[in-house]
Structures are given as C-alpha cells and as structure tokens.
C-alpha cells in the first residue's frame, strides 16, 4: 500500500507551481553578435553535435545567425544548435 502524500509532497516544495523561466535575453548576446558582425571577426561555431564551422557573422536575429564563409557556401544556423562561439585564434578553456 502506497503512503498518503499531500499535494505539496506530490508536486515538490513549490506545491506544483513551476519556476519562472529566466528572461529570454539580457541584450549582451545581441551586442556581442552585432560587434562580431560589424567588425567581421573570424569565428568558430561549435555545434551541439561537435561539428565546427568557421566564418563571420553577417546577419543574426532571435533564432539564427548567418555565417559567411570564404571558400564554402554561407550557412543559416539555428542558435539552439550552437554549443558555443569562439573568436578564431582565441584559445578556449573548455574541457573535453
């Protein structure tokens, strides 16, 4: 026989209410992408599947970036598929 649980026990300490999501943006991401685009900074985009692509940000919006590449076709990349962006030549301190 299962023990009797109150509604707060079943739904956790918040009583079933969900935590509010953080605000979508602090504007820092947009500022950084604008700076990268304006200065045509060469970047490396590491995707969530660990694929890496290089180029510079020509365009961005809430959902995508357009990566312009020198020898290859340009890419529209969904931001949700990006693990991180690093400036080309900059060492990353990420562990493998």
N, CA, C and O atoms as a Tinker XYZ file with bonds, in Angstrom:
   384  protein
     1  N      0.839000   -1.181000    0.000000    73     2
     2  CA     0.000000    0.000000    0.000000    64     1     3
     3  C      0.881000    1.241000    0.000000    63     2     4     5
     4  O      1.814000    1.336000    0.798000    81     3
     5  N      0.601000    2.188000   -0.879000    73     3     6
     6  CA     1.402000    3.406000   -1.001000    64     5     7
     7  C      1.074000    4.364000    0.132000    63     6     8     9
     8  O     -0.084000    4.467000    0.538000    81     7
     9  N      2.082000    5.069000    0.652000    73     7    10
    10  CA     1.815000    6.047000    1.706000    64     9    11
    11  C      1.017000    7.223000    1.155000    63    10    12    13
    12  O      1.102000    7.535000   -0.032000    81    11
    13  N      0.262000    7.858000    1.998000    73    11    14
    14  CA    -0.531000    9.018000    1.605000    64    13    15
    15  C      0.381000   10.232000    1.494000    63    14    16    17
    16  O      1.128000   10.538000    2.424000    81    15
    17  N      0.322000   10.928000    0.353000    73    15    18
    18  CA     1.132000   12.114000    0.140000    64    17    19
    19  C      0.229000   13.324000   -0.006000    63    18    20    21
    20  O     -0.796000   13.272000   -0.687000    81    19
    21  N      0.616000   14.404000    0.633000    73    19    22
    22  CA    -0.147000   15.644000    0.456000    64    21    23
    23  C      0.177000   16.213000   -0.919000    63    22    24    25
    24  O      1.122000   15.767000   -1.570000    81    23
    25  N     -0.589000   17.177000   -1.356000    73    23    26
    26  CA    -0.359000   17.751000   -2.686000    64    25    27
    27  C      1.006000   18.413000   -2.764000    63    26    28    29
    28  O      1.629000   18.396000   -3.826000    81    27
    29  N      1.495000   19.000000   -1.666000    73    27    30
    30  CA     2.818000   19.621000   -1.721000    64    29    31
    31  C      3.911000   18.563000   -1.791000    63    30    32    33
    32  O      4.965000   18.816000   -2.373000    81    31
    33  N      3.688000   17.378000   -1.212000    73    31    34
    34  CA     4.665000   16.288000   -1.309000    64    33    35
    35  C      4.715000   15.744000   -2.730000    63    34    36    37
    36  O      5.797000   15.460000   -3.243000    81    35
    37  N      3.558000   15.595000   -3.372000    73    35    38
    38  CA     3.499000   15.051000   -4.727000    64    37    39
    39  C      4.114000   16.003000   -5.749000    63    38    40    41
    40  O      4.776000   15.570000   -6.691000    81    39
    41  N      3.892000   17.287000   -5.558000    73    39    42
    42  CA     4.307000   18.273000   -6.548000    64    41    43
    43  C      5.597000   18.988000   -6.186000    63    42    44    45
    44  O      5.981000   19.937000   -6.869000    81    43
    45  N      6.268000   18.562000   -5.144000    73    43    46
    46  CA     7.522000   19.196000   -4.741000    64    45    47
    47  C      7.264000   20.354000   -3.796000    63    46    48    49
    48  O      6.114000   20.653000   -3.475000    81    47
    49  N      8.331000   21.011000   -3.347000    73    47    50
    50  CA     8.200000   22.070000   -2.353000    64    49    51
    51  C      7.445000   23.297000   -2.836000    63    50    52    53
    52  O      6.973000   24.089000   -2.020000    81    51
    53  N      7.324000   23.468000   -4.128000    73    51    54
    54  CA     6.612000   24.651000   -4.636000    64    53    55
    55  C      5.113000   24.422000   -4.732000    63    54    56    57
    56  O      4.376000   25.318000   -5.144000    81    55
    57  N      4.652000   23.240000   -4.361000    73    55    58
    58  CA     3.216000   22.977000   -4.398000    64    57    59
    59  C      2.676000   22.833000   -5.802000    63    58    60    61
    60  O      1.492000   23.083000   -6.025000    81    59
    61  N      3.501000   22.438000   -6.757000    73    59    62
    62  CA     3.020000   22.232000   -8.120000    64    61    63
    63  C      3.246000   23.418000   -9.024000    63    62    64    65
    64  O      3.067000   23.311000  -10.237000    81    63
    65  N      3.634000   24.541000   -8.465000    73    63    66
    66  CA     3.905000   25.702000   -9.316000    64    65    67
    67  C      5.266000   25.545000   -9.960000    63    66    68    69
    68  O      6.214000   25.078000   -9.329000    81    67
    69  N      5.355000   25.932000  -11.195000    73    67    70
    70  CA     6.628000   25.860000  -11.907000    64    69    71
    71  C      7.435000   27.123000  -11.664000    63    70    72    73
    72  O      6.893000   28.216000  -11.498000    81    71
    73  N      8.737000   26.940000  -11.648000    73    71    74
    74  CA     9.610000   28.106000  -11.538000    64    73    75
    75  C      9.503000   28.913000  -12.817000    63    74    76    77
    76  O      9.351000   28.352000  -13.902000    81    75
    77  N      9.579000   30.197000  -12.693000    73    75    78
    78  CA     9.530000   31.034000  -13.886000    64    77    79
    79  C     10.860000   30.943000  -14.616000    63    78    80    81
    80  O     11.922000   30.893000  -13.995000    81    79
    81  N     10.789000   30.922000  -15.916000    73    79    82
    82  CA    11.997000   30.893000  -16.733000    64    81    83
    83  C     12.708000   32.232000  -16.617000    63    82    84    85
    84  O     12.073000   33.266000  -16.410000    81    83
    85  N     14.039000   32.207000  -16.753000    73    83    86
    86  CA    14.742000   33.485000  -16.748000    64    85    87
    87  C     14.343000   34.295000  -17.972000    63    86    88    89
    88  O     13.831000   33.748000  -18.948000    81    87
    89  N     14.575000   35.575000  -17.914000    73    87    90
    90  CA    14.246000   36.410000  -19.066000    64    89    91
    91  C     15.001000   35.906000  -20.276000    63    90    92    93
    92  O     16.098000   35.363000  -20.147000    81    91
    93  N     14.424000   36.082000  -21.445000    73    91    94
    94  CA    14.984000   35.498000  -22.666000    64    93    95
    95  C     16.353000   36.064000  -23.012000    63    94    96    97
    96  O     17.212000   35.341000  -23.516000    81    95
    97  N     16.565000   37.338000  -22.750000    73    95    98
    98  CA    17.823000   37.934000  -23.164000    64    97    99
    99  C     18.188000   39.097000  -22.259000    63    98   100   101
   100  O     17.321000   39.801000  -21.741000    81    99
   101  N     19.483000   39.285000  -22.081000    73    99   102
   102  CA    19.976000   40.447000  -21.341000    64   101   103
   103  C     20.508000   41.504000  -22.295000    63   102   104   105
   104  O     21.024000   42.535000  -21.865000    81   103
   105  N     20.381000   41.246000  -23.586000    73   103   106
   106  CA    20.881000   42.105000  -24.661000    64   105   107
   107  C     22.379000   41.936000  -24.870000    63   106   108   109
   108  O     22.917000   42.459000  -25.846000    81   107
   109  N     23.072000   41.221000  -23.983000    73   107   110
   110  CA    24.513000   41.005000  -24.150000    64   109   111
   111  C     24.805000   40.155000  -25.385000    63   110   112   113
   112  O     25.760000   40.418000  -26.115000    81   111
   113  N     23.974000   39.131000  -25.615000    73   111   114
   114  CA    24.176000   38.282000  -26.789000    64   113   115
   115  C     24.056000   39.106000  -28.069000    63   114   116   117
   116  O     24.903000   39.006000  -28.956000    81   115
   117  N     23.027000   39.901000  -28.162000    73   115   118
   118  CA    22.821000   40.727000  -29.358000    64   117   119
   119  C     23.955000   41.736000  -29.531000    63   118   120   121
   120  O     24.408000   41.974000  -30.650000    81   119
   121  N     24.414000   42.329000  -28.429000    73   119   122
   122  CA    25.526000   43.277000  -28.508000    64   121   123
   123  C     26.788000   42.600000  -29.024000    63   122   124   125
   124  O     27.503000   43.154000  -29.859000    81   123
   125  N     27.056000   41.399000  -28.521000    73   123   126
   126  CA    28.253000   40.665000  -28.941000    64   125   127
   127  C     28.150000   40.264000  -30.413000    63   126   128   129
   128  O     29.112000   40.423000  -31.165000    81   127
   129  N     27.004000   39.750000  -30.828000    73   127   130
   130  CA    26.828000   39.362000  -32.226000    64   129   131
   131  C     26.927000   40.583000  -33.146000    63   130   132   133
   132  O     27.489000   40.496000  -34.237000    81   131
   133  N     26.388000   41.704000  -32.712000    73   131   134
   134  CA    26.491000   42.926000  -33.510000    64   133   135
   135  C     27.954000   43.345000  -33.662000    63   134   136   137
   136  O     28.383000   43.728000  -34.751000    81   135
   137  N     28.722000   43.270000  -32.563000    73   135   138
   138  CA    30.137000   43.613000  -32.615000    64   137   139
   139  C     30.891000   42.673000  -33.550000    63   138   140   141
   140  O     31.708000   43.119000  -34.357000    81   139
   141  N     30.615000   41.358000  -33.441000    73   139   142
   142  CA    31.251000   40.382000  -34.327000    64   141   143
   143  C     30.936000   40.685000  -35.790000    63   142   144   145
   144  O     31.814000   40.628000  -36.651000    81   143
   145  N     29.672000   41.007000  -36.057000    73   143   146
   146  CA    29.238000   41.278000  -37.424000    64   145   147
   147  C     29.857000   42.562000  -37.967000    63   146   148   149
   148  O     30.388000   42.577000  -39.078000    81   147
   149  N     29.789000   43.629000  -37.192000    73   147   150
   150  CA    30.284000   44.924000  -37.619000    64   149   151
   151  C     31.784000   44.888000  -37.907000    63   150   152   153
   152  O     32.259000   45.555000  -38.826000    81   151
   153  N     32.525000   44.110000  -37.122000    73   151   154
   154  CA    33.975000   44.039000  -37.260000    64   153   155
   155  C     34.442000   42.844000  -38.098000    63   154   156   157
   156  O     35.640000   42.634000  -38.283000    81   155
   157  N     33.478000   42.067000  -38.601000    73   155   158
   158  CA    33.788000   40.875000  -39.401000    64   157   159
   159  C     34.860000   40.005000  -38.743000    63   158   160   161
   160  O     35.830000   39.585000  -39.374000    81   159
   161  N     34.650000   39.759000  -37.478000    73   159   162
   162  CA    35.598000   38.961000  -36.697000    64   161   163
   163  C     35.474000   37.500000  -37.114000    63   162   164   165
   164  O     34.373000   36.950000  -37.087000    81   163
   165  N     36.569000   36.863000  -37.498000    73   163   166
   166  CA    36.520000   35.439000  -37.829000    64   165   167
   167  C     36.199000   34.622000  -36.572000    63   166   168   169
   168  O     36.821000   34.803000  -35.525000    81   167
   169  N     35.225000   33.731000  -36.693000    73   167   170
   170  CA    34.798000   32.934000  -35.544000    64   169   171
   171  C     34.748000   31.456000  -35.895000    63   170   172   173
   172  O     34.741000   31.064000  -37.062000    81   171
   173  N     34.714000   30.658000  -34.848000    73   171   174
   174  CA    34.474000   29.226000  -34.960000    64   173   175
   175  C     33.189000   28.945000  -34.192000    63   174   176   177
   176  O     33.060000   29.322000  -33.027000    81   175
   177  N     32.244000   28.285000  -34.843000    73   175   178
   178  CA    30.984000   27.920000  -34.202000    64   177   179
   179  C     31.028000   26.419000  -33.927000    63   178   180   181
   180  O     31.147000   25.614000  -34.850000    81   179
   181  N     30.932000   26.057000  -32.668000    73   179   182
   182  CA    30.882000   24.637000  -32.290000    64   181   183
   183  C     29.414000   24.282000  -32.103000    63   182   184   185
   184  O     28.702000   24.897000  -31.309000    81   183
   185  N     28.981000   23.276000  -32.855000    73   183   186
   186  CA    27.586000   22.860000  -32.825000    64   185   187
   187  C     27.366000   21.842000  -31.701000    63   186   188   189
   188  O     28.326000   21.293000  -31.161000    81   187
   189  N     26.112000   21.597000  -31.355000    73   187   190
   190  CA    25.808000   20.634000  -30.302000    64   189   191
   191  C     26.227000   19.219000  -30.685000    63   190   192   193
   192  O     26.405000   18.378000  -29.804000    81   191
   193  N     26.389000   18.934000  -31.978000    73   191   194
   194  CA    26.859000   17.613000  -32.413000    64   193   195
   195  C     28.390000   17.584000  -32.568000    63   194   196   197
   196  O     28.947000   16.653000  -33.150000    81   195
   197  N     29.057000   18.619000  -32.037000    73   195   198
   198  CA    30.514000   18.792000  -32.030000    64   197   199
   199  C     31.122000   19.132000  -33.387000    63   198   200   201
   200  O     32.346000   19.193000  -33.505000    81   199
   201  N     30.313000   19.353000  -34.403000    73   199   202
   202  CA    30.812000   19.830000  -35.687000    64   201   203
   203  C     31.251000   21.282000  -35.515000    63   202   204   205
   204  O     30.621000   22.036000  -34.773000    81   203
   205  N     32.320000   21.676000  -36.191000    73   203   206
   206  CA    32.790000   23.056000  -36.136000    64   205   207
   207  C     32.741000   23.671000  -37.522000    63   206   208   209
   208  O     33.100000   23.028000  -38.509000    81   207
   209  N     32.295000   24.922000  -37.593000    73   207   210
   210  CA    32.302000   25.670000  -38.846000    64   209   211
   211  C     32.931000   27.030000  -38.577000    63   210   212   213
   212  O     32.826000   27.571000  -37.476000    81   211
   213  N     33.586000   27.576000  -39.600000    73   211   214
   214  CA    34.278000   28.847000  -39.462000    64   213   215
   215  C     33.718000   29.864000  -40.437000    63   214   216   217
   216  O     33.212000   29.514000  -41.504000    81   215
   217  N     33.814000   31.110000  -40.059000    73   215   218
   218  CA    33.361000   32.204000  -40.912000    64   217   219
   219  C     33.202000   33.464000  -40.084000    63   218   220   221
   220  O     33.855000   33.632000  -39.055000    81   219
   221  N     32.327000   34.348000  -40.543000    73   219   222
   222  CA    31.996000   35.536000  -39.761000    64   221   223
   223  C     30.501000   35.774000  -39.816000    63   222   224   225
   224  O     29.831000   35.363000  -40.764000    81   223
   225  N     29.980000   36.438000  -38.796000    73   223   226
   226  CA    28.541000   36.678000  -38.676000    64   225   227
   227  C     28.159000   37.827000  -39.599000    63   226   228   229
   228  O     28.595000   38.963000  -39.412000    81   227
   229  N     27.339000   37.516000  -40.596000    73   227   230
   230  CA    26.853000   38.568000  -41.489000    64   229   231
   231  C     25.509000   39.102000  -41.013000    63   230   232   233
   232  O     25.215000   40.287000  -41.168000    81   231
   233  N     24.697000   38.225000  -40.436000    73   231   234
   234  CA    23.347000   38.584000  -40.022000    64   233   235
   235  C     22.975000   37.712000  -38.832000    63   234   236   237
   236  O     23.448000   36.583000  -38.704000    81   235
   237  N     22.132000   38.240000  -37.975000    73   235   238
   238  CA    21.597000   37.456000  -36.858000    64   237   239
   239  C     20.223000   37.998000  -36.489000    63   238   240   241
   240  O     19.912000   39.160000  -36.747000    81   239
   241  N     19.418000   37.154000  -35.891000    73   239   242
   242  CA    18.164000   37.592000  -35.288000    64   241   243
   243  C     17.938000   36.747000  -34.035000    63   242   244   245
   244  O     18.878000   36.146000  -33.518000    81   243
   245  N     16.729000   36.698000  -33.558000    73   243   246
   246  CA    16.433000   35.987000  -32.314000    64   245   247
   247  C     16.722000   34.496000  -32.407000    63   246   248   249
   248  O     17.096000   33.873000  -31.414000    81   247
   249  N     16.550000   33.923000  -33.592000    73   247   250
   250  CA    16.634000   32.472000  -33.740000    64   249   251
   251  C     17.846000   31.948000  -34.505000    63   250   252   253
   252  O     18.240000   30.797000  -34.313000    81   251
   253  N     18.440000   32.763000  -35.361000    73   251   254
   254  CA    19.503000   32.256000  -36.239000    64   253   255
   255  C     20.680000   33.219000  -36.325000    63   254   256   257
   256  O     20.584000   34.388000  -35.953000    81   255
   257  N     21.795000   32.688000  -36.827000    73   255   258
   258  CA    22.878000   33.532000  -37.311000    64   257   259
   259  C     23.180000   33.097000  -38.739000    63   258   260   261
   260  O     23.034000   31.927000  -39.091000    81   259
   261  N     23.598000   34.043000  -39.540000    73   259   262
   262  CA    24.068000   33.711000  -40.890000    64   261   263
   263  C     25.577000   33.783000  -40.846000    63   262   264   265
   264  O     26.152000   34.839000  -40.580000    81   263
   265  N     26.211000   32.667000  -41.105000    73   263   266
   266  CA    27.660000   32.583000  -41.092000    64   265   267
   267  C     28.159000   32.645000  -42.534000    63   266   268   269
   268  O     27.839000   31.777000  -43.347000    81   267
   269  N     28.940000   33.668000  -42.844000    73   267   270
   270  CA    29.522000   33.812000  -44.169000    64   269   271
   271  C     30.897000   33.176000  -44.149000    63   270   272   273
   272  O     31.710000   33.435000  -43.261000    81   271
   273  N     31.144000   32.328000  -45.158000    73   271   274
   274  CA    32.414000   31.602000  -45.211000    64   273   275
   275  C     33.146000   31.948000  -46.499000    63   274   276   277
   276  O     32.527000   32.270000  -47.513000    81   275
   277  N     34.470000   31.879000  -46.446000    73   275   278
   278  CA    35.289000   32.300000  -47.594000    64   277   279
   279  C     35.199000   31.329000  -48.765000    63   278   280   281
   280  O     34.902000   31.750000  -49.883000    81   279
   281  N     35.443000   30.070000  -48.545000    73   279   282
   282  CA    35.521000   29.101000  -49.633000    64   281   283
   283  C     34.294000   28.204000  -49.748000    63   282   284   285
   284  O     34.157000   27.470000  -50.726000    81   283
   285  N     33.409000   28.252000  -48.770000    73   283   286
   286  CA    32.227000   27.386000  -48.761000    64   285   287
   287  C     30.960000   28.219000  -48.824000    63   286   288   289
   288  O     30.992000   29.446000  -48.733000    81   287
   289  N     29.848000   27.523000  -48.983000    73   287   290
   290  CA    28.561000   28.227000  -49.013000    64   289   291
   291  C     28.250000   28.807000  -47.629000    63   290   292   293
   292  O     28.695000   28.291000  -46.604000    81   291
   293  N     27.489000   29.872000  -47.631000    73   291   294
   294  CA    27.087000   30.509000  -46.389000    64   293   295
   295  C     26.063000   29.632000  -45.674000    63   294   296   297
   296  O     25.359000   28.845000  -46.307000    81   295
   297  N     25.985000   29.773000  -44.354000    73   295   298
   298  CA    25.090000   28.936000  -43.554000    64   297   299
   299  C     24.144000   29.776000  -42.717000    63   298   300   301
   300  O     24.533000   30.809000  -42.170000    81   299
   301  N     22.909000   29.332000  -42.620000    73   299   302
   302  CA    21.979000   29.850000  -41.626000    64   301   303
   303  C     21.945000   28.800000  -40.520000    63   302   304   305
   304  O     21.583000   27.649000  -40.766000    81   303
   305  N     22.317000   29.188000  -39.311000    73   303   306
   306  CA    22.422000   28.241000  -38.206000    64   305   307
   307  C     21.435000   28.639000  -37.108000    63   306   308   309
   308  O     21.442000   29.776000  -36.637000    81   307
   309  N     20.586000   27.689000  -36.709000    73   307   310
   310  CA    19.689000   27.946000  -35.581000    64   309   311
   311  C     20.515000   28.056000  -34.309000    63   310   312   313
   312  O     21.374000   27.213000  -34.050000    81   311
   313  N     20.261000   29.086000  -33.517000    73   311   314
   314  CA    21.009000   29.298000  -32.285000    64   313   315
   315  C     20.874000   28.119000  -31.329000    63   314   316   317
   316  O     21.808000   27.819000  -30.584000    81   315
   317  N     19.741000   27.458000  -31.340000    73   315   318
   318  CA    19.543000   26.317000  -30.434000    64   317   319
   319  C     20.477000   25.159000  -30.765000    63   318   320   321
   320  O     20.648000   24.258000  -29.944000    81   319
   321  N     21.089000   25.164000  -31.956000    73   319   322
   322  CA    22.017000   24.108000  -32.373000    64   321   323
   323  C     23.477000   24.464000  -32.070000    63   322   324   325
   324  O     24.382000   23.671000  -32.328000    81   323
   325  N     23.698000   25.669000  -31.517000    73   323   326
   326  CA    25.049000   26.143000  -31.229000    64   325   327
   327  C     25.420000   25.818000  -29.788000    63   326   328   329
   328  O     24.693000   26.148000  -28.851000    81   327
   329  N     26.567000   25.163000  -29.633000    73   327   330
   330  CA    27.094000   24.899000  -28.293000    64   329   331
   331  C     27.815000   26.145000  -27.785000    63   330   332   333
   332  O     27.550000   26.614000  -26.678000    81   331
   333  N     28.731000   26.682000  -28.602000    73   331   334
   334  CA    29.385000   27.943000  -28.262000    64   333   335
   335  C     30.034000   28.545000  -29.499000    63   334   336   337
   336  O     30.203000   27.882000  -30.522000    81   335
   337  N     30.393000   29.824000  -29.378000    73   335   338
   338  CA    31.082000   30.567000  -30.429000    64   337   339
   339  C     32.382000   31.075000  -29.826000    63   338   340   341
   340  O     32.400000   31.610000  -28.718000    81   339
   341  N     33.474000   30.900000  -30.571000    73   339   342
   342  CA    34.742000   31.476000  -30.117000    64   341   343
   343  C     35.362000   32.248000  -31.271000    63   342   344   345
   344  O     35.176000   31.919000  -32.442000    81   343
   345  N     36.099000   33.279000  -30.904000    73   343   346
   346  CA    36.791000   34.049000  -31.921000    64   345   347
   347  C     37.968000   33.217000  -32.412000    63   346   348   349
   348  O     38.683000   32.602000  -31.620000    81   347
   349  N     38.158000   33.206000  -33.721000    73   347   350
   350  CA    39.221000   32.400000  -34.310000    64   349   351
   351  C     40.565000   32.845000  -33.747000    63   350   352   353
   352  O     40.840000   34.039000  -33.634000    81   351
   353  N     41.401000   31.864000  -33.394000    73   351   354
   354  CA    42.708000   32.181000  -32.817000    64   353   355
   355  C     42.672000   32.308000  -31.310000    63   354   356   357
   356  O     43.717000   32.330000  -30.661000    81   355
   357  N     41.478000   32.392000  -30.748000    73   355   358
   358  CA    41.347000   32.511000  -29.302000    64   357   359
   359  C     41.306000   31.100000  -28.715000    63   358   360   361
   360  O     40.546000   30.249000  -29.178000    81   359
   361  N     42.112000   30.864000  -27.715000    73   359   362
   362  CA    42.131000   29.549000  -27.063000    64   361   363
   363  C     40.911000   29.437000  -26.168000    63   362   364   365
   364  O     40.572000   30.369000  -25.439000    81   363
   365  N     40.249000   28.280000  -26.230000    73   363   366
   366  CA    39.129000   28.033000  -25.331000    64   365   367
   367  C     39.612000   27.217000  -24.152000    63   366   368   369
   368  O     40.528000   26.406000  -24.288000    81   367
   369  N     39.013000   27.421000  -23.012000    73   367   370
   370  CA    39.402000   26.698000  -21.814000    64   369   371
   371  C     38.427000   25.570000  -21.515000    63   370   372   373
   372  O     38.352000   25.089000  -20.384000    81   371
   373  N     37.693000   25.157000  -22.515000    73   371   374
   374  CA    36.711000   24.083000  -22.315000    64   373   375
   375  C     37.417000   22.748000  -22.229000    63   374   376   377
   376  O     38.359000   22.468000  -22.971000    81   375
   377  N     36.940000   21.935000  -21.308000    73   375   378
   378  CA    37.495000   20.588000  -21.164000    64   377   379
   379  C     36.771000   19.642000  -22.079000    63   378   380   381
   380  O     35.585000   19.826000  -22.353000    81   379
   381  N     37.453000   18.645000  -22.552000    73   379   382
   382  CA    36.833000   17.648000  -23.428000    64   381   383
   383  C     36.369000   16.483000  -22.634000    63   382   384
   384  O     35.819000   15.535000  -23.193000    81   383
